[in-house]
Amino acid sequence: MNSNTINRVELQGRIGTVRIYPVGEGVAAAFSLQTDHILKDSTGQPVCETVWHHVSAFQSQDVCLDGLSRGVLVHVDGRLRASRYTAADGTERVFTEVVASSLKVIEE
């Protein structure tokens, strides 16, 4: 095992869809998170590039799932996790998500 690697993600953005569900004796959430990046096009005009991220969070001391709803601004610290699956058409696909280790509501 290589201990010289880093898998860390830090995002701040607004929640899109959110689903909160029970897991064992706890609670988890899966939600989309919108982040924006401002670029300049070839004429120097600003262009907004929007990216949607998939986030999974499990209720813990550092993750509070209260107040999560569409449009809420949150700050997420976590790691990337990729899963492979076979789609209905038989093609193999990869699903990448952020697994939150810390989640804070910034603005409701």
MODELLER restraints for C-alpha pairs under 7 A, 6 or more apart:
rsr = mdl.restraints
at = mdl.atoms
rsr.add(forms.Gaussian(group=physical.xy_distance, feature=features.Distance(at['CA:7:A'], at['CA:79:A']), mean=5.40, stdev=0.5))
rsr.add(forms.Gaussian(group=physical.xy_distance, feature=features.Distance(at['CA:7:A'], at['CA:80:A']), mean=6.45, stdev=0.5))
rsr.add(forms.Gaussian(group=physical.xy_distance, feature=features.Distance(at['CA:8:A'], at['CA:78:A']), mean=5.73, stdev=0.5))
rsr.add(forms.Gaussian(group=physical.xy_distance, feature=features.Distance(at['CA:8:A'], at['CA:79:A']), mean=4.62, stdev=0.5))
rsr.add(forms.Gaussian(group=physical.xy_distance, feature=features.Distance(at['CA:8:A'], at['CA:80:A']), mean=6.98, stdev=0.5))
rsr.add(forms.Gaussian(group=physical.xy_distance, feature=features.Distance(at['CA:9:A'], at['CA:77:A']), mean=5.74, stdev=0.5))
rsr.add(forms.Gaussian(group=physical.xy_distance, feature=features.Distance(at['CA:9:A'], at['CA:78:A']), mean=5.17, stdev=0.5))
rsr.add(forms.Gaussian(group=physical.xy_distance, feature=features.Distance(at['CA:9:A'], at['CA:79:A']), mean=5.27, stdev=0.5))
rsr.add(forms.Gaussian(group=physical.xy_distance, feature=features.Distance(at['CA:9:A'], at['CA:80:A']), mean=6.86, stdev=0.5))
rsr.add(forms.Gaussian(group=physical.xy_distance, feature=features.Distance(at['CA:10:A'], at['CA:76:A']), mean=5.68, stdev=0.5))
rsr.add(forms.Gaussian(group=physical.xy_distance, feature=features.Distance(at['CA:10:A'], at['CA:77:A']), mean=4.53, stdev=0.5))
rsr.add(forms.Gaussian(group=physical.xy_distance, feature=features.Distance(at['CA:10:A'], at['CA:78:A']), mean=6.50, stdev=0.5))
rsr.add(forms.Gaussian(group=physical.xy_distance, feature=features.Distance(at['CA:11:A'], at['CA:75:A']), mean=5.84, stdev=0.5))
rsr.add(forms.Gaussian(group=physical.xy_distance, feature=features.Distance(at['CA:11:A'], at['CA:76:A']), mean=5.17, stdev=0.5))
rsr.add(forms.Gaussian(group=physical.xy_distance, feature=features.Distance(at['CA:11:A'], at['CA:77:A']), mean=6.58, stdev=0.5))
rsr.add(forms.Gaussian(group=physical.xy_distance, feature=features.Distance(at['CA:12:A'], at['CA:35:A']), mean=6.82, stdev=0.5))
rsr.add(forms.Gaussian(group=physical.xy_distance, feature=features.Distance(at['CA:12:A'], at['CA:74:A']), mean=5.64, stdev=0.5))
rsr.add(forms.Gaussian(group=physical.xy_distance, feature=features.Distance(at['CA:12:A'], at['CA:75:A']), mean=4.31, stdev=0.5))
rsr.add(forms.Gaussian(group=physical.xy_distance, feature=features.Distance(at['CA:12:A'], at['CA:76:A']), mean=6.16, stdev=0.5))
rsr.add(forms.Gaussian(group=physical.xy_distance, feature=features.Distance(at['CA:13:A'], at['CA:33:A']), mean=6.00, stdev=0.5))
rsr.add(forms.Gaussian(group=physical.xy_distance, feature=features.Distance(at['CA:13:A'], at['CA:34:A']), mean=5.31, stdev=0.5))
rsr.add(forms.Gaussian(group=physical.xy_distance, feature=features.Distance(at['CA:13:A'], at['CA:35:A']), mean=4.92, stdev=0.5))
rsr.add(forms.Gaussian(group=physical.xy_distance, feature=features.Distance(at['CA:13:A'], at['CA:73:A']), mean=5.40, stdev=0.5))
rsr.add(forms.Gaussian(group=physical.xy_distance, feature=features.Distance(at['CA:13:A'], at['CA:74:A']), mean=5.72, stdev=0.5))
rsr.add(forms.Gaussian(group=physical.xy_distance, feature=features.Distance(at['CA:13:A'], at['CA:75:A']), mean=6.76, stdev=0.5))
rsr.add(forms.Gaussian(group=physical.xy_distance, feature=features.Distance(at['CA:14:A'], at['CA:33:A']), mean=5.58, stdev=0.5))
rsr.add(forms.Gaussian(group=physical.xy_distance, feature=features.Distance(at['CA:14:A'], at['CA:34:A']), mean=5.24, stdev=0.5))
rsr.add(forms.Gaussian(group=physical.xy_distance, feature=features.Distance(at['CA:14:A'], at['CA:71:A']), mean=5.20, stdev=0.5))
rsr.add(forms.Gaussian(group=physical.xy_distance, feature=features.Distance(at['CA:14:A'], at['CA:72:A']), mean=5.29, stdev=0.5))
rsr.add(forms.Gaussian(group=physical.xy_distance, feature=features.Distance(at['CA:14:A'], at['CA:73:A']), mean=4.40, stdev=0.5))
rsr.add(forms.Gaussian(group=physical.xy_distance, feature=features.Distance(at['CA:14:A'], at['CA:74:A']), mean=6.24, stdev=0.5))
rsr.add(forms.Gaussian(group=physical.xy_distance, feature=features.Distance(at['CA:15:A'], at['CA:31:A']), mean=6.79, stdev=0.5))
rsr.add(forms.Gaussian(group=physical.xy_distance, feature=features.Distance(at['CA:15:A'], at['CA:32:A']), mean=5.80, stdev=0.5))
rsr.add(forms.Gaussian(group=physical.xy_distance, feature=features.Distance(at['CA:15:A'], at['CA:33:A']), mean=4.60, stdev=0.5))
rsr.add(forms.Gaussian(group=physical.xy_distance, feature=features.Distance(at['CA:15:A'], at['CA:34:A']), mean=6.29, stdev=0.5))
rsr.add(forms.Gaussian(group=physical.xy_distance, feature=features.Distance(at['CA:15:A'], at['CA:69:A']), mean=6.56, stdev=0.5))
rsr.add(forms.Gaussian(group=physical.xy_distance, feature=features.Distance(at['CA:15:A'], at['CA:70:A']), mean=5.07, stdev=0.5))
rsr.add(forms.Gaussian(group=physical.xy_distance, feature=features.Distance(at['CA:15:A'], at['CA:71:A']), mean=5.16, stdev=0.5))
rsr.add(forms.Gaussian(group=physical.xy_distance, feature=features.Distance(at['CA:15:A'], at['CA:72:A']), mean=5.54, stdev=0.5))
rsr.add(forms.Gaussian(group=physical.xy_distance, feature=features.Distance(at['CA:15:A'], at['CA:73:A']), mean=6.59, stdev=0.5))
rsr.add(forms.Gaussian(group=physical.xy_distance, feature=features.Distance(at['CA:16:A'], at['CA:31:A']), mean=6.75, stdev=0.5))
rsr.add(forms.Gaussian(group=physical.xy_distance, feature=features.Distance(at['CA:16:A'], at['CA:32:A']), mean=5.07, stdev=0.5))
rsr.add(forms.Gaussian(group=physical.xy_distance, feature=features.Distance(at['CA:16:A'], at['CA:33:A']), mean=5.78, stdev=0.5))
rsr.add(forms.Gaussian(group=physical.xy_distance, feature=features.Distance(at['CA:16:A'], at['CA:34:A']), mean=6.83, stdev=0.5))
rsr.add(forms.Gaussian(group=physical.xy_distance, feature=features.Distance(at['CA:16:A'], at['CA:70:A']), mean=4.91, stdev=0.5))
rsr.add(forms.Gaussian(group=physical.xy_distance, feature=features.Distance(at['CA:16:A'], at['CA:71:A']), mean=6.29, stdev=0.5))
rsr.add(forms.Gaussian(group=physical.xy_distance, feature=features.Distance(at['CA:17:A'], at['CA:31:A']), mean=5.50, stdev=0.5))
rsr.add(forms.Gaussian(group=physical.xy_distance, feature=features.Distance(at['CA:17:A'], at['CA:32:A']), mean=5.58, stdev=0.5))
rsr.add(forms.Gaussian(group=physical.xy_distance, feature=features.Distance(at['CA:17:A'], at['CA:70:A']), mean=5.97, stdev=0.5))
rsr.add(forms.Gaussian(group=physical.xy_distance, feature=features.Distance(at['CA:18:A'], at['CA:29:A']), mean=6.96, stdev=0.5))
rsr.add(forms.Gaussian(group=physical.xy_distance, feature=features.Distance(at['CA:18:A'], at['CA:30:A']), mean=5.89, stdev=0.5))
rsr.add(forms.Gaussian(group=physical.xy_distance, feature=features.Distance(at['CA:18:A'], at['CA:31:A']), mean=4.20, stdev=0.5))
rsr.add(forms.Gaussian(group=physical.xy_distance, feature=features.Distance(at['CA:18:A'], at['CA:32:A']), mean=6.68, stdev=0.5))
rsr.add(forms.Gaussian(group=physical.xy_distance, feature=features.Distance(at['CA:18:A'], at['CA:69:A']), mean=6.33, stdev=0.5))
rsr.add(forms.Gaussian(group=physical.xy_distance, feature=features.Distance(at['CA:18:A'], at['CA:70:A']), mean=6.99, stdev=0.5))
rsr.add(forms.Gaussian(group=physical.xy_distance, feature=features.Distance(at['CA:19:A'], at['CA:29:A']), mean=5.56, stdev=0.5))
rsr.add(forms.Gaussian(group=physical.xy_distance, feature=features.Distance(at['CA:19:A'], at['CA:30:A']), mean=5.34, stdev=0.5))
rsr.add(forms.Gaussian(group=physical.xy_distance, feature=features.Distance(at['CA:19:A'], at['CA:31:A']), mean=6.19, stdev=0.5))
rsr.add(forms.Gaussian(group=physical.xy_distance, feature=features.Distance(at['CA:20:A'], at['CA:28:A']), mean=5.75, stdev=0.5))
rsr.add(forms.Gaussian(group=physical.xy_distance, feature=features.Distance(at['CA:20:A'], at['CA:29:A']), mean=4.30, stdev=0.5))
rsr.add(forms.Gaussian(group=physical.xy_distance, feature=features.Distance(at['CA:20:A'], at['CA:30:A']), mean=6.57, stdev=0.5))
rsr.add(forms.Gaussian(group=physical.xy_distance, feature=features.Distance(at['CA:21:A'], at['CA:27:A']), mean=5.81, stdev=0.5))
rsr.add(forms.Gaussian(group=physical.xy_distance, feature=features.Distance(at['CA:21:A'], at['CA:28:A']), mean=5.51, stdev=0.5))
rsr.add(forms.Gaussian(group=physical.xy_distance, feature=features.Distance(at['CA:21:A'], at['CA:29:A']), mean=6.25, stdev=0.5))
rsr.add(forms.Gaussian(group=physical.xy_distance, feature=features.Distance(at['CA:22:A'], at['CA:28:A']), mean=6.15, stdev=0.5))
rsr.add(forms.Gaussian(group=physical.xy_distance, feature=features.Distance(at['CA:26:A'], at['CA:59:A']), mean=6.64, stdev=0.5))
rsr.add(forms.Gaussian(group=physical.xy_distance, feature=features.Distance(at['CA:27:A'], at['CA:58:A']), mean=6.13, stdev=0.5))
rsr.add(forms.Gaussian(group=physical.xy_distance, feature=features.Distance(at['CA:27:A'], at['CA:59:A']), mean=5.55, stdev=0.5))
rsr.add(forms.Gaussian(group=physical.xy_distance, feature=features.Distance(at['CA:28:A'], at['CA:57:A']), mean=5.60, stdev=0.5))
rsr.add(forms.Gaussian(group=physical.xy_distance, feature=features.Distance(at['CA:28:A'], at['CA:58:A']), mean=4.26, stdev=0.5))
rsr.add(forms.Gaussian(group=physical.xy_distance, feature=features.Distance(at['CA:28:A'], at['CA:59:A']), mean=5.86, stdev=0.5))
rsr.add(forms.Gaussian(group=physical.xy_distance, feature=features.Distance(at['CA:29:A'], at['CA:56:A']), mean=5.76, stdev=0.5))
rsr.add(forms.Gaussian(group=physical.xy_distance, feature=features.Distance(at['CA:29:A'], at['CA:57:A']), mean=5.18, stdev=0.5))
rsr.add(forms.Gaussian(group=physical.xy_distance, feature=features.Distance(at['CA:29:A'], at['CA:58:A']), mean=6.38, stdev=0.5))
rsr.add(forms.Gaussian(group=physical.xy_distance, feature=features.Distance(at['CA:30:A'], at['CA:55:A']), mean=5.69, stdev=0.5))
rsr.add(forms.Gaussian(group=physical.xy_distance, feature=features.Distance(at['CA:30:A'], at['CA:56:A']), mean=4.56, stdev=0.5))
rsr.add(forms.Gaussian(group=physical.xy_distance, feature=features.Distance(at['CA:30:A'], at['CA:57:A']), mean=6.48, stdev=0.5))
rsr.add(forms.Gaussian(group=physical.xy_distance, feature=features.Distance(at['CA:31:A'], at['CA:54:A']), mean=6.03, stdev=0.5))
rsr.add(forms.Gaussian(group=physical.xy_distance, feature=features.Distance(at['CA:31:A'], at['CA:55:A']), mean=5.36, stdev=0.5))
rsr.add(forms.Gaussian(group=physical.xy_distance, feature=features.Distance(at['CA:31:A'], at['CA:56:A']), mean=6.65, stdev=0.5))
rsr.add(forms.Gaussian(group=physical.xy_distance, feature=features.Distance(at['CA:32:A'], at['CA:52:A']), mean=6.31, stdev=0.5))
rsr.add(forms.Gaussian(group=physical.xy_distance, feature=features.Distance(at['CA:32:A'], at['CA:53:A']), mean=5.51, stdev=0.5))
rsr.add(forms.Gaussian(group=physical.xy_distance, feature=features.Distance(at['CA:32:A'], at['CA:54:A']), mean=4.76, stdev=0.5))
rsr.add(forms.Gaussian(group=physical.xy_distance, feature=features.Distance(at['CA:32:A'], at['CA:55:A']), mean=6.05, stdev=0.5))
rsr.add(forms.Gaussian(group=physical.xy_distance, feature=features.Distance(at['CA:33:A'], at['CA:52:A']), mean=5.49, stdev=0.5))
rsr.add(forms.Gaussian(group=physical.xy_distance, feature=features.Distance(at['CA:33:A'], at['CA:53:A']), mean=5.07, stdev=0.5))
rsr.add(forms.Gaussian(group=physical.xy_distance, feature=features.Distance(at['CA:33:A'], at['CA:54:A']), mean=6.44, stdev=0.5))
rsr.add(forms.Gaussian(group=physical.xy_distance, feature=features.Distance(at['CA:33:A'], at['CA:55:A']), mean=6.98, stdev=0.5))
rsr.add(forms.Gaussian(group=physical.xy_distance, feature=features.Distance(at['CA:34:A'], at['CA:50:A']), mean=6.74, stdev=0.5))
rsr.add(forms.Gaussian(group=physical.xy_distance, feature=features.Distance(at['CA:34:A'], at['CA:51:A']), mean=5.77, stdev=0.5))
rsr.add(forms.Gaussian(group=physical.xy_distance, feature=features.Distance(at['CA:34:A'], at['CA:52:A']), mean=4.64, stdev=0.5))
rsr.add(forms.Gaussian(group=physical.xy_distance, feature=features.Distance(at['CA:34:A'], at['CA:53:A']), mean=6.47, stdev=0.5))
rsr.add(forms.Gaussian(group=physical.xy_distance, feature=features.Distance(at['CA:35:A'], at['CA:50:A']), mean=5.82, stdev=0.5))
rsr.add(forms.Gaussian(group=physical.xy_distance, feature=features.Distance(at['CA:35:A'], at['CA:51:A']), mean=5.39, stdev=0.5))
rsr.add(forms.Gaussian(group=physical.xy_distance, feature=features.Distance(at['CA:35:A'], at['CA:52:A']), mean=6.51, stdev=0.5))
rsr.add(forms.Gaussian(group=physical.xy_distance, feature=features.Distance(at['CA:36:A'], at['CA:48:A']), mean=6.36, stdev=0.5))
rsr.add(forms.Gaussian(group=physical.xy_distance, feature=features.Distance(at['CA:36:A'], at['CA:49:A']), mean=5.55, stdev=0.5))
rsr.add(forms.Gaussian(group=physical.xy_distance, feature=features.Distance(at['CA:36:A'], at['CA:50:A']), mean=4.49, stdev=0.5))
rsr.add(forms.Gaussian(group=physical.xy_distance, feature=features.Distance(at['CA:36:A'], at['CA:51:A']), mean=6.27, stdev=0.5))
rsr.add(forms.Gaussian(group=physical.xy_distance, feature=features.Distance(at['CA:37:A'], at['CA:48:A']), mean=5.78, stdev=0.5))
rsr.add(forms.Gaussian(group=physical.xy_distance, feature=features.Distance(at['CA:37:A'], at['CA:49:A']), mean=5.09, stdev=0.5))
rsr.add(forms.Gaussian(group=physical.xy_distance, feature=features.Distance(at['CA:37:A'], at['CA:50:A']), mean=6.48, stdev=0.5))
rsr.add(forms.Gaussian(group=physical.xy_distance, feature=features.Distance(at['CA:38:A'], at['CA:46:A']), mean=6.28, stdev=0.5))
rsr.add(forms.Gaussian(group=physical.xy_distance, feature=features.Distance(at['CA:38:A'], at['CA:47:A']), mean=5.62, stdev=0.5))
rsr.add(forms.Gaussian(group=physical.xy_distance, feature=features.Distance(at['CA:38:A'], at['CA:48:A']), mean=4.61, stdev=0.5))
rsr.add(forms.Gaussian(group=physical.xy_distance, feature=features.Distance(at['CA:38:A'], at['CA:49:A']), mean=6.13, stdev=0.5))
rsr.add(forms.Gaussian(group=physical.xy_distance, feature=features.Distance(at['CA:39:A'], at['CA:46:A']), mean=5.54, stdev=0.5))
rsr.add(forms.Gaussian(group=physical.xy_distance, feature=features.Distance(at['CA:39:A'], at['CA:47:A']), mean=5.12, stdev=0.5))
rsr.add(forms.Gaussian(group=physical.xy_distance, feature=features.Distance(at['CA:39:A'], at['CA:48:A']), mean=6.30, stdev=0.5))
rsr.add(forms.Gaussian(group=physical.xy_distance, feature=features.Distance(at['CA:40:A'], at['CA:46:A']), mean=4.40, stdev=0.5))
rsr.add(forms.Gaussian(group=physical.xy_distance, feature=features.Distance(at['CA:40:A'], at['CA:47:A']), mean=5.65, stdev=0.5))
rsr.add(forms.Gaussian(group=physical.xy_distance, feature=features.Distance(at['CA:41:A'], at['CA:47:A']), mean=6.47, stdev=0.5))
rsr.add(forms.Gaussian(group=physical.xy_distance, feature=features.Distance(at['CA:53:A'], at['CA:97:A']), mean=6.87, stdev=0.5))
rsr.add(forms.Gaussian(group=physical.xy_distance, feature=features.Distance(at['CA:54:A'], at['CA:97:A']), mean=4.86, stdev=0.5))
rsr.add(forms.Gaussian(group=physical.xy_distance, feature=features.Distance(at['CA:54:A'], at['CA:98:A']), mean=6.15, stdev=0.5))
rsr.add(forms.Gaussian(group=physical.xy_distance, feature=features.Distance(at['CA:55:A'], at['CA:97:A']), mean=5.55, stdev=0.5))
rsr.add(forms.Gaussian(group=physical.xy_distance, feature=features.Distance(at['CA:55:A'], at['CA:98:A']), mean=4.66, stdev=0.5))
rsr.add(forms.Gaussian(group=physical.xy_distance, feature=features.Distance(at['CA:55:A'], at['CA:99:A']), mean=5.90, stdev=0.5))
rsr.add(forms.Gaussian(group=physical.xy_distance, feature=features.Distance(at['CA:55:A'], at['CA:100:A']), mean=6.81, stdev=0.5))
rsr.add(forms.Gaussian(group=physical.xy_distance, feature=features.Distance(at['CA:56:A'], at['CA:98:A']), mean=6.22, stdev=0.5))
rsr.add(forms.Gaussian(group=physical.xy_distance, feature=features.Distance(at['CA:56:A'], at['CA:99:A']), mean=4.93, stdev=0.5))
rsr.add(forms.Gaussian(group=physical.xy_distance, feature=features.Distance(at['CA:56:A'], at['CA:100:A']), mean=6.08, stdev=0.5))
rsr.add(forms.Gaussian(group=physical.xy_distance, feature=features.Distance(at['CA:57:A'], at['CA:99:A']), mean=6.04, stdev=0.5))
rsr.add(forms.Gaussian(group=physical.xy_distance, feature=features.Distance(at['CA:57:A'], at['CA:100:A']), mean=5.01, stdev=0.5))
rsr.add(forms.Gaussian(group=physical.xy_distance, feature=features.Distance(at['CA:59:A'], at['CA:65:A']), mean=6.23, stdev=0.5))
rsr.add(forms.Gaussian(group=physical.xy_distance, feature=features.Distance(at['CA:62:A'], at['CA:101:A']), mean=6.78, stdev=0.5))
rsr.add(forms.Gaussian(group=physical.xy_distance, feature=features.Distance(at['CA:62:A'], at['CA:102:A']), mean=4.97, stdev=0.5))
rsr.add(forms.Gaussian(group=physical.xy_distance, feature=features.Distance(at['CA:62:A'], at['CA:103:A']), mean=6.58, stdev=0.5))
rsr.add(forms.Gaussian(group=physical.xy_distance, feature=features.Distance(at['CA:63:A'], at['CA:101:A']), mean=6.81, stdev=0.5))
rsr.add(forms.Gaussian(group=physical.xy_distance, feature=features.Distance(at['CA:63:A'], at['CA:102:A']), mean=5.15, stdev=0.5))
rsr.add(forms.Gaussian(group=physical.xy_distance, feature=features.Distance(at['CA:63:A'], at['CA:103:A']), mean=4.84, stdev=0.5))
rsr.add(forms.Gaussian(group=physical.xy_distance, feature=features.Distance(at['CA:64:A'], at['CA:103:A']), mean=6.58, stdev=0.5))
rsr.add(forms.Gaussian(group=physical.xy_distance, feature=features.Distance(at['CA:72:A'], at['CA:107:A']), mean=6.02, stdev=0.5))
rsr.add(forms.Gaussian(group=physical.xy_distance, feature=features.Distance(at['CA:72:A'], at['CA:108:A']), mean=4.81, stdev=0.5))
rsr.add(forms.Gaussian(group=physical.xy_distance, feature=features.Distance(at['CA:73:A'], at['CA:105:A']), mean=6.18, stdev=0.5))
rsr.add(forms.Gaussian(group=physical.xy_distance, feature=features.Distance(at['CA:73:A'], at['CA:106:A']), mean=5.41, stdev=0.5))
rsr.add(forms.Gaussian(group=physical.xy_distance, feature=features.Distance(at['CA:73:A'], at['CA:107:A']), mean=5.06, stdev=0.5))
rsr.add(forms.Gaussian(group=physical.xy_distance, feature=features.Distance(at['CA:73:A'], at['CA:108:A']), mean=6.45, stdev=0.5))
rsr.add(forms.Gaussian(group=physical.xy_distance, feature=features.Distance(at['CA:74:A'], at['CA:103:A']), mean=6.93, stdev=0.5))
rsr.add(forms.Gaussian(group=physical.xy_distance, feature=features.Distance(at['CA:74:A'], at['CA:104:A']), mean=5.59, stdev=0.5))
rsr.add(forms.Gaussian(group=physical.xy_distance, feature=features.Distance(at['CA:74:A'], at['CA:105:A']), mean=4.45, stdev=0.5))
rsr.add(forms.Gaussian(group=physical.xy_distance, feature=features.Distance(at['CA:74:A'], at['CA:106:A']), mean=5.14, stdev=0.5))
rsr.add(forms.Gaussian(group=physical.xy_distance, feature=features.Distance(at['CA:75:A'], at['CA:103:A']), mean=5.79, stdev=0.5))
rsr.add(forms.Gaussian(group=physical.xy_distance, feature=features.Distance(at['CA:75:A'], at['CA:104:A']), mean=5.28, stdev=0.5))
rsr.add(forms.Gaussian(group=physical.xy_distance, feature=features.Distance(at['CA:75:A'], at['CA:105:A']), mean=6.51, stdev=0.5))
rsr.add(forms.Gaussian(group=physical.xy_distance, feature=features.Distance(at['CA:75:A'], at['CA:106:A']), mean=6.71, stdev=0.5))
rsr.add(forms.Gaussian(group=physical.xy_distance, feature=features.Distance(at['CA:76:A'], at['CA:100:A']), mean=6.17, stdev=0.5))
rsr.add(forms.Gaussian(group=physical.xy_distance, feature=features.Distance(at['CA:76:A'], at['CA:102:A']), mean=5.77, stdev=0.5))
rsr.add(forms.Gaussian(group=physical.xy_distance, feature=features.Distance(at['CA:76:A'], at['CA:103:A']), mean=4.70, stdev=0.5))
rsr.add(forms.Gaussian(group=physical.xy_distance, feature=features.Distance(at['CA:76:A'], at['CA:104:A']), mean=6.69, stdev=0.5))
rsr.add(forms.Gaussian(group=physical.xy_distance, feature=features.Distance(at['CA:77:A'], at['CA:100:A']), mean=5.66, stdev=0.5))
rsr.add(forms.Gaussian(group=physical.xy_distance, feature=features.Distance(at['CA:77:A'], at['CA:101:A']), mean=5.78, stdev=0.5))
rsr.add(forms.Gaussian(group=physical.xy_distance, feature=features.Distance(at['CA:77:A'], at['CA:102:A']), mean=5.03, stdev=0.5))
rsr.add(forms.Gaussian(group=physical.xy_distance, feature=features.Distance(at['CA:77:A'], at['CA:103:A']), mean=6.56, stdev=0.5))
rsr.add(forms.Gaussian(group=physical.xy_distance, feature=features.Distance(at['CA:78:A'], at['CA:98:A']), mean=6.22, stdev=0.5))
rsr.add(forms.Gaussian(group=physical.xy_distance, feature=features.Distance(at['CA:78:A'], at['CA:99:A']), mean=5.36, stdev=0.5))
rsr.add(forms.Gaussian(group=physical.xy_distance, feature=features.Distance(at['CA:78:A'], at['CA:100:A']), mean=4.17, stdev=0.5))
rsr.add(forms.Gaussian(group=physical.xy_distance, feature=features.Distance(at['CA:78:A'], at['CA:101:A']), mean=4.77, stdev=0.5))
rsr.add(forms.Gaussian(group=physical.xy_distance, feature=features.Distance(at['CA:78:A'], at['CA:102:A']), mean=6.56, stdev=0.5))
rsr.add(forms.Gaussian(group=physical.xy_distance, feature=features.Distance(at['CA:79:A'], at['CA:98:A']), mean=5.51, stdev=0.5))
rsr.add(forms.Gaussian(group=physical.xy_distance, feature=features.Distance(at['CA:79:A'], at['CA:99:A']), mean=5.37, stdev=0.5))
rsr.add(forms.Gaussian(group=physical.xy_distance, feature=features.Distance(at['CA:79:A'], at['CA:100:A']), mean=6.68, stdev=0.5))
rsr.add(forms.Gaussian(group=physical.xy_distance, feature=features.Distance(at['CA:80:A'], at['CA:96:A']), mean=6.83, stdev=0.5))
rsr.add(forms.Gaussian(group=physical.xy_distance, feature=features.Distance(at['CA:80:A'], at['CA:97:A']), mean=5.76, stdev=0.5))
rsr.add(forms.Gaussian(group=physical.xy_distance, feature=features.Distance(at['CA:80:A'], at['CA:98:A']), mean=4.68, stdev=0.5))
rsr.add(forms.Gaussian(group=physical.xy_distance, feature=features.Distance(at['CA:80:A'], at['CA:99:A']), mean=6.21, stdev=0.5))
rsr.add(forms.Gaussian(group=physical.xy_distance, feature=features.Distance(at['CA:81:A'], at['CA:96:A']), mean=5.71, stdev=0.5))
rsr.add(forms.Gaussian(group=physical.xy_distance, feature=features.Distance(at['CA:81:A'], at['CA:97:A']), mean=5.46, stdev=0.5))
rsr.add(forms.Gaussian(group=physical.xy_distance, feature=features.Distance(at['CA:81:A'], at['CA:98:A']), mean=6.28, stdev=0.5))
rsr.add(forms.Gaussian(group=physical.xy_distance, feature=features.Distance(at['CA:81:A'], at['CA:99:A']), mean=6.79, stdev=0.5))
rsr.add(forms.Gaussian(group=physical.xy_distance, feature=features.Distance(at['CA:82:A'], at['CA:94:A']), mean=6.43, stdev=0.5))
rsr.add(forms.Gaussian(group=physical.xy_distance, feature=features.Distance(at['CA:82:A'], at['CA:95:A']), mean=5.54, stdev=0.5))
rsr.add(forms.Gaussian(group=physical.xy_distance, feature=features.Distance(at['CA:82:A'], at['CA:96:A']), mean=4.32, stdev=0.5))
rsr.add(forms.Gaussian(group=physical.xy_distance, feature=features.Distance(at['CA:82:A'], at['CA:97:A']), mean=6.43, stdev=0.5))
rsr.add(forms.Gaussian(group=physical.xy_distance, feature=features.Distance(at['CA:83:A'], at['CA:94:A']), mean=5.57, stdev=0.5))
rsr.add(forms.Gaussian(group=physical.xy_distance, feature=features.Distance(at['CA:83:A'], at['CA:95:A']), mean=5.20, stdev=0.5))
rsr.add(forms.Gaussian(group=physical.xy_distance, feature=features.Distance(at['CA:83:A'], at['CA:96:A']), mean=6.47, stdev=0.5))
rsr.add(forms.Gaussian(group=physical.xy_distance, feature=features.Distance(at['CA:84:A'], at['CA:92:A']), mean=6.90, stdev=0.5))
rsr.add(forms.Gaussian(group=physical.xy_distance, feature=features.Distance(at['CA:84:A'], at['CA:93:A']), mean=5.65, stdev=0.5))
rsr.add(forms.Gaussian(group=physical.xy_distance, feature=features.Distance(at['CA:84:A'], at['CA:94:A']), mean=4.50, stdev=0.5))
rsr.add(forms.Gaussian(group=physical.xy_distance, feature=features.Distance(at['CA:84:A'], at['CA:95:A']), mean=6.32, stdev=0.5))
rsr.add(forms.Gaussian(group=physical.xy_distance, feature=features.Distance(at['CA:85:A'], at['CA:92:A']), mean=5.73, stdev=0.5))
rsr.add(forms.Gaussian(group=physical.xy_distance, feature=features.Distance(at['CA:85:A'], at['CA:93:A']), mean=5.45, stdev=0.5))
rsr.add(forms.Gaussian(group=physical.xy_distance, feature=features.Distance(at['CA:85:A'], at['CA:94:A']), mean=6.43, stdev=0.5))
rsr.add(forms.Gaussian(group=physical.xy_distance, feature=features.Distance(at['CA:86:A'], at['CA:92:A']), mean=4.43, stdev=0.5))
rsr.add(forms.Gaussian(group=physical.xy_distance, feature=features.Distance(at['CA:86:A'], at['CA:93:A']), mean=6.05, stdev=0.5))
rsr.add(forms.Gaussian(group=physical.xy_distance, feature=features.Distance(at['CA:87:A'], at['CA:93:A']), mean=6.74, stdev=0.5))
